[in-house]
Amino acid sequence: MNEFLQQFVIESREIADAASDGLLALEHSPRDAERLDEVFRAFHTLKGGAAIVEFPVMESAMHAAEEVLTEAREGRQPLTSAHIGQCLSHLDRVSAWLDSIERSGELPRDGGKPPDQLIVQAGELPAAPWVADIVKTQGAVAARALNAVRLVPATDSLYHGEDPLARMTSLPGLLALELSAREPWAAPDTLDPFRCNLILTALSAAAAAQLHVHLQGHSGDCEVVAVTTGGVSDAGPLPTLVLTVIEAQQALLGAGSPQSFSGRVGSAGAVAANALRSCGLAQPSEQISRATEQSLLALSIQPLSEALALLLTEEPPAEMAAAPDHGRAPELGARTFRVDAEQVDVLVRLAGELTVVNNAIGHLAKLARAGDPSLADLLKDRHGTLEHLVDELRRSVLRMRVRPLRTVLQRFPRLVREMSANLGKSVDLVIEGDQTEADKTIVEMLFEPLLHLVRNAIDHGVESASERIAAGKTPAACLRIAAQRRADQVLIEVSDDGAGIDVSRVRAVAVTRGLIAQEQVLTLTEPEALDLIFAPGFSTAARVTEISGRGVGMDAVRRAVEKAGGHVSVASAAGLGTAVKLSLPFSVMMTHVMTVEAGGQMFGLPLEAIIETTRVPQAAISRVGAAPVVVLRNRALPVIDLASALGAEPSADDEGATLVVATANGECGAFQVDRIVERLDLILKPLEGLLTGTPGIMGTTLLGDGRVLLVLDIAEMLQ
Amino acid sequence: MTVRVTAAGCIELIGTCPSADAEALLQHLFADPAATVDWRECRGAHTAVVQVLMAVKPKLLGPPANAGLRDWVAPAITFS
């Protein structure tokens, strides 16, 4: 991508974010003239930018939004929620275009063509039902349409000399026009031909701006919506390597015994999803993950097998590219971000000092060859300097990666607006502490869990307006996302003032789903019972809705948060609401580990999970059934022989066993190892490519001697 | 006058029918609900005229001379 375009993307993103914030604020105070000017200027700047990089489609989209805002600015028309929705959907398109530019390094393929030849790429916007209707009835014609128009003239418009039909038949780029009656027609004796009872819908190949100009001044409601024609997709055939991987998974699925079912489905799904993700196909990858879950739930390979088969057919299926998905987590990992010049200066200085130390070490190597006796002291001295510099470098790089949570939280007003409108509920979102900072990785991983929590709150937590009034509450529910920094932790709370969680129902559901035994469930305290909602396979929703019924439960939230080294808990009071608390580390860069040797290989165990290390005689390890158990401090702990658990030769130490006692998620266990080596502070690399999501492994790092150290995920090992 | 009734009782729409024709057309159709409307010579019709056709749904003799009427309005009268 050339620098010019790069700058355009960075700036447009910032301006579009600001415009989106402004629009949402306008929804609450539509008369705020200053805000309106601000938003107008934002669109104007976006339009200017598009003109400079020669991107006419974006230019005309921005112009259309400008037109709508101009009407309001000049007081000709009040700014309605529908107008704001229109402007927001233009911003959505901008964001999709910018993503595409970032991916491909050039303007979208259709960007250079005049707008009337453009078919808007699929999957950008959720279309209104009337748009879907006309697109469906018009079939092939719709493929050429750029916009759909709907005019519902005021009933008295004909008395005022208007001719809506003439206005619509002369619409620029008209491809199709449909007339329908708003209400059933009156009988001829009572019919008033001048009382307008029509709804006129049309498809047009003209740009929205032109259509707005044409329809300007007509009475009644008029909407212009960009058409997304489901059949068009920019996803080409899959790369051969990925195809091969998927084919292999398909074959794997069909083979094997029924006993290995879940393992087979799980790994085939994970490998296919990772392969797709590794070449940037996030959506198909997600689709496969979903199909995997369906397969596991239904105990049938069919859903996954069908999803894989779809991928293997040459054309990617339409719904794969087209399904408009509100909550779909968009690619968040911004590839560029702005950095304070001062921070760069610090890095430059550090680079200089490191070069000096590097040269000094070169000199030491020469001394070593000459067998200089003062070498050890000199080495120690230089190592000290180096350590100090590396530490400083690490801290300033970390500092650079820090981002405010705002970058994630600012997306929620918009999403909450859409979700609550879809469910017919009224929800006020309050965001607190969005200036709280955290490492970029943490900020980026937060979106999905938060989205899920917000969806759950709106769908299941918040009651309908009538139920709320009956319960003596305000008709609009309050949903709060509050963030704060506490020492090395970032705390985020998502709370609502809805109906709360029915604990007895949670107990009942957990038993019916087979997550816990009947007699055991009654011994749980209330908080413990509530915690069951995080168990895999739990979902209290009696009905599956589009909003929250996507087969991902609260267990996905817990998994994501714990993967980032955090914790999640829930509190709820019947009738008063629910609060979910996430606590996450400020940074995920440094991990403290204890390295151990087992089966001739080195492994890292996260230090935070380790309670103690001890050595016991072999006789102290007894067998309960097939499982080895050791009693330590009056507590029976399962013993996991690390070597055999990881598929290596088990240790053959007849005298005694070295145990590392560790805990995670309330589970406790003793890992039997050959030797405890040392303590290390390291920067963990997450697993990449085909290994992504391998259970039991948190990440890897390179050891001083060049070997790879696998750092184990204690929680998964103990399961 | 762009709306007229032939000797055979057929209602003809001729040329471009302005809004005032709506009332006349409705009167004719009210008088004879079974009458056929011949709009082969019709080159345009005001929204009010089209509303009468859509509400009463008379038997039509076409196609009309105007492509817009033929393509967009005729289906709305016949199928709605």
Contacts between the chains, C-beta under 8 A, distances in Angstrom:
chain1	res1	chain2	res2	distance
A	153	B	47	7.9
A	158	B	19	6.6
A	158	B	47	6.1
A	158	B	48	5.3
A	162	B	47	7.9
A	163	B	19	7.4
A	163	B	46	5.5
A	163	B	47	5.2
A	164	B	47	5.2
A	165	B	45	7.6
A	165	B	46	7.3
A	165	B	47	4.2
A	165	B	50	5.8
A	165	B	73	7.5
A	166	B	44	7.8
A	166	B	46	7.4
A	166	B	47	7.2
A	169	B	68	4.2
A	169	B	72	6.7
A	176	B	72	7.5
A	177	B	68	7.6
A	177	B	71	7.7
A	177	B	72	3.9
A	178	B	72	7.2
A	178	B	76	7.0
A	179	B	50	7.3
A	179	B	54	6.9
A	179	B	72	6.8
A	179	B	73	6.6
A	179	B	76	3.9
A	179	B	80	7.3
A	180	B	76	7.0
A	180	B	80	6.2
A	181	B	54	6.6
A	181	B	55	7.9
A	181	B	80	6.6
A	185	B	54	6.7
A	185	B	55	3.7
A	186	B	55	6.8
A	188	B	26	6.5
A	188	B	29	6.2
A	188	B	30	4.9
A	188	B	33	7.0
A	188	B	55	7.0
A	188	B	56	5.4
A	189	B	30	6.6
A	191	B	26	6.4
A	191	B	52	7.1
A	191	B	55	5.2
A	191	B	56	7.6
A	193	B	22	3.8
A	193	B	23	6.5
A	193	B	25	8.0
A	193	B	26	5.7
A	193	B	48	4.5
A	193	B	49	7.4
A	193	B	51	5.2
A	193	B	52	4.9
A	193	B	55	7.9
A	194	B	19	7.2
A	194	B	22	7.0
A	194	B	48	5.4
A	196	B	47	6.7
A	196	B	51	7.3
A	197	B	51	6.4
A	197	B	55	8.0
A	198	B	47	6.8
A	198	B	51	6.7
A	198	B	54	7.9
